[in-house]
């Protein structure tokens, strides 16, 4: 088997040279698709959007009701929409992403207080220097323009 054979896998790559069993690109060409999501999950997603919209429509439809009732309708639609979203594979994938992000956030090395002060001071000084620089450039260009057009005193 030669090195250029399409069925030979690269080191660390998937078998078959990066193609799945159907011969398509890795992942089946469905970028961003949630694993295990089917028509029921799509229905949950549509239901979540519909519940949110129903709460918003109810807010305007029942405009004679007390404001607290109308706000409760929106919040109720939002709450039911969130519950419907979390019931789908999309909601479960979002929760998995959120928990993974929290784990990665804990791994982050945050700067110490003196480092934060020093960097902030550097940024302020740099902004001040650039402000003065652009003020001088603007003043020179305005002086030149007035001199050329005869509007200066």
C-alpha distance (Angstrom), angle and dihedral (degrees) to the residues before:
residue distance angle dihedral
X1 . . .
X2 3.79 . .
X3 3.82 126.5 .
X4 3.82 91.2 -111.1
X5 3.79 95.5 53.9
X6 3.83 110.7 127.6
X7 3.81 91.8 -140.1
X8 3.79 94.8 57.0
X9 3.77 112.3 95.8
X10 3.76 122.9 -133.4
X11 3.80 118.3 -122.1
X12 3.78 106.6 -81.2
X13 3.81 91.4 5.4
X14 3.77 129.7 112.6
X15 3.78 119.6 -84.4
X16 3.76 114.3 -90.9
X17 3.80 95.5 40.9
X18 3.80 97.0 -74.0
X19 3.79 98.5 -43.1
X20 3.77 126.5 116.3
X21 3.80 123.9 -130.6
X22 3.82 92.8 -85.1
X23 3.81 91.8 55.2
X24 3.81 95.1 -111.8
X25 3.78 128.4 122.7
X26 3.81 119.5 -70.4
X27 3.79 110.2 -73.8
X28 3.79 92.2 25.5
X29 3.80 92.3 -88.2
X30 3.79 92.1 -75.2
X31 3.78 100.4 122.9
X32 3.79 111.5 -166.7
X33 3.82 93.3 12.7
X34 3.78 114.8 147.3
X35 3.80 114.7 -124.5
X36 3.78 111.5 -111.5
X37 3.80 95.5 10.8
X38 3.76 112.9 144.7
X39 3.77 139.7 163.4
X40 3.81 92.2 -69.1
X41 3.81 90.1 57.0
X42 3.78 90.3 49.5
X43 3.80 88.4 51.4
X44 3.82 90.2 52.1
X45 3.79 89.3 49.9
X46 3.81 92.3 50.1
X47 3.80 89.8 46.4
X48 3.80 91.3 52.4
X49 3.80 91.8 53.1
X50 3.81 90.8 44.3
X51 3.82 91.7 51.9
X52 3.78 91.6 50.0
X53 3.81 91.3 48.6
X54 3.81 90.2 46.5
X55 3.80 89.8 57.0
X56 3.80 91.4 50.1
X57 3.81 92.8 46.0
X58 3.81 90.2 48.4
X59 3.80 89.2 54.2
X60 3.81 90.9 60.5
X61 3.82 97.3 32.1
X62 3.80 93.8 57.5
X63 3.79 95.5 45.8
X64 3.82 91.5 145.6
X65 3.80 92.0 61.7
X66 3.79 123.3 94.5
X67 3.82 113.9 -82.3
X68 3.83 92.2 -116.8
X69 3.82 90.6 57.3
X70 3.80 91.7 48.7
X71 3.81 92.1 49.6
X72 3.82 89.2 47.6
X73 3.82 88.4 55.1
X74 3.80 91.4 54.6
X75 3.80 92.8 45.2
X76 3.81 90.7 46.6
X77 3.79 91.2 51.6
X78 3.79 89.8 47.6
X79 3.81 92.5 49.3
X80 3.81 93.3 47.8
X81 3.79 90.4 45.7
X82 3.80 91.3 52.7
X83 3.82 91.1 49.0
X84 3.81 90.6 50.2
X85 3.81 90.4 48.2
X86 3.81 92.7 51.6
X87 3.82 89.9 51.3
X88 3.82 90.7 63.6
X89 3.79 128.5 78.0
X90 3.81 86.5 -111.9
X91 3.80 90.4 59.9
X92 3.79 91.9 47.1
X93 3.82 89.8 50.0
X94 3.81 90.1 49.6
X95 3.81 90.1 51.5
X96 3.81 91.0 48.9
X97 3.80 89.6 50.3
X98 3.81 91.0 49.0
X99 3.79 93.9 51.1
X100 3.80 90.8 45.8
X101 3.79 90.0 51.0
X102 3.80 90.8 52.1
X103 3.81 90.0 52.3
X104 3.81 90.8 50.9
X105 3.81 90.8 46.2
X106 3.80 90.1 56.6
X107 3.82 89.5 54.3
X108 3.78 91.8 56.8
X109 3.80 118.7 109.2
X110 3.79 108.4 -134.6
X111 3.82 121.3 -154.3
X112 3.78 118.8 -104.4
X113 3.81 121.1 -112.4
X114 3.85 94.2 -101.0
X115 3.82 90.6 49.4
X116 3.81 90.3 50.3
X117 3.82 91.6 49.5
X118 3.80 92.7 48.4
X119 3.80 94.2 48.7
X120 3.83 91.0 46.2
X121 3.81 90.8 50.6
X122 3.81 90.9 49.0
X123 3.82 90.8 51.0
X124 3.82 92.8 49.0
X125 3.82 92.6 48.0
X126 3.80 91.4 47.4
X127 3.83 91.5 49.3
X128 3.81 89.9 49.1
X129 3.82 92.2 50.0
X130 3.81 92.3 47.9
X131 3.81 90.8 46.3
X132 3.80 91.1 53.9
X133 3.82 91.0 44.6
X134 3.80 93.6 52.6
X135 3.82 91.3 43.3
X136 3.82 89.5 55.3
X137 3.81 92.1 46.4
X138 3.82 90.3 48.7
X139 3.81 91.2 48.5
X140 3.83 91.7 49.9
X141 3.81 92.7 47.7
X142 3.82 92.0 46.6
X143 3.84 90.6 49.2
X144 3.81 90.5 48.9
X145 3.79 92.6 48.1
X146 3.82 92.4 49.0
X147 3.81 90.3 47.9
X148 3.80 93.2 50.3
X149 3.80 95.2 45.1
X150 3.80 95.2 41.1
X151 3.81 95.2 -121.8
X152 3.80 96.5 119.4
X153 3.78 125.6 101.0
